[in-house]
Amino acid sequence: MALGSGRCHYHPERPGLGICVECRNVICTECTTQFEGINRCAKCLQARLAAARSLVDRKDWSFGNILLALIAVALLFGSFYGIAALAQK
């Protein structure tokens, strides 16, 4: 459906209620979902949900995180050892 037609992009027989802020398609009352106070169609809302889920599913302890933790522990013990060595002099 064309943006200026006033008919729902997904249901051409229905009048449009609003415009999805992400894909800019005209949508009817059945297709409209308010998220964060803004009209979005089901397709765009599903894409936002998939993006949010991918952030939750990330690995907390990757190889880089473990390496940084080991370096931090080595620096911490090294600084304690250095301070102890200076205190004995």
Secondary structure, 3 states (H helix, E strand, C coil): CCHHHCECCCCCCCECCEECCCCCCEECCCCCEEECCEEECHHHHHHHHHHHHHHHCCCCCCHHHHHHHHHHHHHHHHHHHHHHHHHHC
